[in-house]
Amino acid sequence: MTSSVNLPLLVLFASALFLSSLLVVAGKDLKPNRREVYEGGKIFDISHRYTTGMPAWESTKGMVNFLRLAASMKNGSVANVSEMKFSVHAGTHIDAPGHFIDKYYDAGFDSDSLDLRVLNGPALLVDVPRNKNITAEVMESLNIPKGVRRVLFRTENTDKRLMFKKEFDSSYAGFVTDGAKWLVENTNIKLVGLDYLSFAAYEESPATHNVILAGRDIIPVEGLKLDDVKVGMYMLHCLPLRLVRAEGAPTRCILIE
């Protein structure tokens, strides 16, 4: 006697096998495309990725344990949920006036109070003479045209790839106090971008920050990734997180040619 075949069950079983084979094949190709440049070289992501190998201020260990998977599907949770814990001045970020001036912090001049009209618009990328901090003499030598409001300063920090080394390097290049004063007194610059964790040289950091932040109209953007971008004018877009009561914020920045 010939056994009967349950056709609907057979079709369901075959479909399940087919779908599982597709998932196996697709799984082999699951690899994110991490871009630095978009649209054939027209859009440049000048923000650094947050990784454990990124430097942290005055630390030799980098960004240790800054991210953890608080809920995991592998452990029975219905979704994967990560948590972060790190300084708002880590990676690519902005400084708000309250960072070094306490009365501004108390008054609420935080990352949420910053002017998006300053953070977005035409910007000039310049190369700073190597092996130098940004002094008044260096600022004058750059011949930045009057009227330019946003300037990104590429220094030897980019050449040395300091933002890709987890050990903090206090010898990084940055603004010294007289260079910051020259910028305030002789230019129309309202956004200052630099390629390490601080725009201010390590030895003069508090004084230099005070010069730039005192007027509450200049925004420092720090930790920029400026390698492989040509000197010149771009459209800059920087969007910091709206962190109320925080004197800094992680920021995504891009340049559009």
ABEGO torsion letter per residue (X at the ends): XBBBBBAAAAAAAAAAAAAAAAAAAAAAABBBBBBABBGGGABBBABBBBBAABBBBGBAAEBBGABBBABBAAAGBABBBBBBBBBAABEBBBBBAAAABAAAAAAGBBAAABBAAAABEBBBBBBBBBGBBBBAAAAAAAGBBBGBABBBBBBAAAAAGAAABABBBAABBBBBAAAAAAAAAABABABBBBABABABBAAAAAAAAAAAAAAGABBBBBGBBABGBBBEBBBBBBBBBBBBGBABBBBBBBBBX
